[in-house]
């Protein structure tokens, strides 16, 4: 990803047209959503949705994450760009550390729900369907069968909030890029807005794709086995990301 970013950013140096600058900013925003920390956080956000809601809610959660990310970029990055300032290093470091903590929190919460039996899956028959089918249920009691459908959903506000924090962590690097490559403040501001929009759109599309994977195929059929893997990976990745933010280890991306 670093090679791709560097290649795109190269188009913003030297004498280039406004259109090229804005197009590259949009492309960088579309690519930005695929950063590992973004994907780790959003994956745990959408993992607890009901089967029939996963595709729709995954895209919705991803879009809200992107909107939260964009909100912070605009509120923090726009004044920095317009007044030729940079986000203080301690603030950016604290935000990056907080991102790691949030990823750990979401992953631990996912593991706790799995431990309580909220991701049990088996074959059963509904009254309005003749053929048996298999999808995730909670072990909580219901009148339909011996347990209820998955409970404890993620809220839109939580997705938006995670995006807000991620936006703080990304504001410093993006502002540095814009100020170092674009001399015109109006162009830099427009590039910032397009970057934020590209990130929101891309995250919505990526999250929808995750929803498709989780709601159908081998992942859905073995979802109760996949959840602990996602949770453990989230805890490990969040710890690694937080340690990298404070300089204990290095990031490879």
C-alpha positions in Angstrom: 0.0 0.0 0.0 2.9 2.4 0.7 4.2 1.9 -2.8 0.7 2.7 -4.2 0.4 5.8 -2.0 3.8 7.0 -3.0 3.0 6.6 -6.7 -0.2 8.5 -6.4 1.4 11.3 -4.3 4.1 11.7 -6.9 1.5 13.1 -9.2 0.9 16.0 -6.8 4.4 17.3 -6.9 5.7 19.8 -9.4 3.5 21.8 -11.8 0.2 19.9 -12.3 -3.3 21.0 -13.0 -6.0 21.4 -10.4 -7.9 18.5 -11.9 -5.0 16.1 -11.4 -4.5 17.2 -7.8 -8.2 16.7 -7.0 -8.4 13.3 -8.8 -5.3 12.0 -7.0 -6.8 13.2 -3.7 -10.0 11.3 -4.4 -8.0 8.2 -5.4 -6.0 8.4 -2.2 -9.2 8.6 -0.2 -10.6 5.6 -1.9 -7.3 3.7 -1.1 -7.1 5.0 2.4 -10.1 3.0 3.6 -8.2 -0.2 3.0 -5.6 0.5 5.7 -5.3 -2.4 8.1 -6.4 -0.4 11.2 -9.5 0.8 9.4 -10.4 -2.7 8.3 -9.7 -4.3 11.7 -12.1 -1.8 13.4 -14.9 -2.0 10.9 -14.8 -5.8 10.7 -15.5 -6.1 14.4 -18.2 -3.5 14.1 -20.2 -5.5 11.5 -19.5 -9.0 12.8 -22.5 -9.1 15.2 -25.3 -8.2 12.8 -28.0 -10.7 12.1 -27.6 -12.8 8.9 -30.3 -11.1 6.9 -29.1 -7.7 8.0 -25.4 -8.1 7.5 -25.1 -6.9 3.9 -27.3 -3.8 4.4 -26.0 -2.9 7.8 -22.4 -3.6 6.9 -22.5 -0.9 4.2 -24.4 1.4 6.5 -21.8 1.0 9.3 -19.0 1.4 6.9 -20.5 4.6 5.5 -21.0 6.0 9.1 -17.4 5.1 9.9 -16.3 7.0 6.8 -18.5 10.0 7.7 -17.1 10.1 11.2 -13.6 9.9 9.7 -14.4 12.7 7.3 -16.0 14.9 9.9 -12.8 14.9 12.0 -10.6 15.4 8.9 -12.6 18.5 7.9 -13.0 20.0 11.5 -9.3 19.5 12.3 -7.6 19.3 8.9 -9.3 22.2 7.2 -8.2 24.9 9.7 -4.7 23.5 9.6 -4.5 23.6 5.8 -6.0 27.1 5.6 -3.8 28.6 8.3 -0.7 26.6 7.3 -0.4 24.8 10.6 0.4 21.2 11.6 -1.2 18.9 14.2 1.1 18.7 17.2 3.0 15.4 17.3 1.8 14.5 20.9 -1.9 14.9 19.9 -1.4 12.8 16.8 0.5 10.1 18.8 -2.3 10.1 21.5 -4.9 9.7 18.8 -3.1 6.8 17.1 -2.7 5.1 20.5 -6.4 5.5 21.2 -7.2 3.9 17.8 -5.3 0.8 19.0 -7.1 0.8 22.3 -10.5 1.0 20.5 -9.6 -1.9 18.2 -8.8 -4.0 21.3 -12.0 -2.9 23.0 -14.1 -3.9 20.0 -12.3 -7.2 19.7 -12.7 -8.1 23.4 -16.3 -7.2 23.2 -16.7 -9.5 20.2 -15.0 -12.4 22.2 -17.2 -11.8 25.2 -20.3 -12.0 23.1 -19.0 -15.2 21.5 -18.3 -16.7 24.9 -21.9 -16.0 26.0 -23.2 -18.0 23.0 -24.4 -15.1 20.9 -22.9 -16.6 17.7 -24.2 -20.2 17.9 -25.2 -21.6 14.5 -27.2 -24.6 13.6 -29.8 -26.0 11.1 -33.5 -25.4 11.8 -36.8 -24.8 10.1 -39.0 -21.6 10.2 -42.8 -21.9 10.0 -42.8 -19.9 6.8 -40.1 -21.9 5.1 -40.3 -25.6 4.2 -36.6 -26.2 3.7 -34.1 -26.3 6.7 -31.4 -23.6 6.8 -28.5 -22.6 9.0 -27.6 -19.3 10.4 -26.4 -17.6 13.6 -28.5 -17.4 16.7 -28.1 -16.3 20.3 -28.8 -18.8 23.1 -31.3 -16.4 24.6 -34.8 -17.8 24.8 -37.5 -17.1 22.3 -40.9 -18.5 21.3 -39.8 -19.4 17.8 -37.2 -22.0 18.9 -35.1 -22.7 21.9 -33.1 -19.6 21.6 -33.3 -16.1 20.2 -31.7 -14.5 17.2 -28.5 -12.6 17.7 -28.7 -9.8 20.2 -26.6 -6.9 21.1 -26.1 -5.0 17.8 -23.6 -2.3 17.1 -25.1 1.1 17.0 -24.7 3.6 14.2 -23.3 6.0 16.8 -20.5 3.6 17.7 -19.5 3.3 14.1 -19.5 7.1 13.7 -17.5 7.5 16.9 -14.8 5.0 15.8 -14.5 6.9 12.6 -14.1 10.2 14.5 -11.1 8.9 16.4 -9.6 7.4 13.3 -9.9 10.8 11.6 -7.9 12.5 14.3 -5.1 10.0 13.8 -5.1 10.6 10.0 -5.4 14.4 10.1 -1.7 15.0 10.9 -0.3 13.0 8.0 -2.8 14.2 5.5 -2.2 17.8 6.5 1.5 17.4 6.1 1.0 15.9 2.6 -1.3 18.6 1.5 0.9 21.5 2.8 4.0 20.0 1.3 2.6 19.3 -2.2 -0.1 22.0 -2.8 0.8 25.7 -2.4 -2.7 27.0 -3.1 -4.8 26.8 0.0 -8.1 26.6 -1.9 -6.8 23.6 -3.8 -5.6 22.0 -0.6 -9.0 22.5 1.0 -10.8 21.0 -2.0 -8.3 18.1 -2.0 -9.0 17.5 1.7 -12.8 17.4 1.1 -12.4 14.9 -1.8 -10.1 12.7 0.3 -12.7 12.6 3.0 -15.5 11.8 0.6 -13.4 9.1 -1.1 -12.7 7.4 2.2 -16.4 7.3 3.2 -17.4 5.9 -0.2 -14.6 3.3 -0.2 -15.3 2.2 3.4 -19.0 1.7 2.6 -18.1 -0.5 -0.4 -15.5 -2.5 1.5 -17.9 -3.0 4.4 -20.6 -4.2 2.0 -18.2 -6.7 0.6 -17.4 -7.9 4.1 -21.1 -8.3 4.8 -21.5 -10.4 1.7 -18.6 -12.7 2.9 -19.9 -13.0 6.4 -23.6 -13.5 5.5 -23.0 -16.3 2.9 -20.7 -19.1 1.9 -18.3 -21.0 4.2 -17.8 -18.1 6.5 -21.5 -17.9 7.4 -21.7 -21.7 7.8 -18.8 -21.7 10.2 -19.3 -18.2 11.7 -19.2 -19.4 15.3 -15.6 -20.7 14.6 -14.6 -17.5 12.7 -15.6 -15.1 15.5 -12.9 -16.1 18.0 -10.3 -15.9 15.2 -11.5 -12.3 14.4 -11.5 -11.4 18.1 -8.0 -12.7 18.8 -6.6 -11.1 15.7 -8.3 -7.8 16.7 -6.7 -7.9 20.2 -3.3 -8.7 18.8 -3.5 -6.1 16.0 -4.8 -3.4 18.4 -2.0 -4.0 20.8 0.6 -3.9 18.0 -0.9 -0.7 16.6 -0.9 1.1 20.0 2.7 0.0 20.7 3.7 1.3 17.3 2.0 4.6 18.0 4.2 5.2 21.1 7.4 4.1 19.2 7.9 0.7 20.9 7.7 -1.1 17.5 7.8 0.0 13.9 4.9 0.0 11.4 5.6 -1.7 8.1 3.0 0.4 6.3 
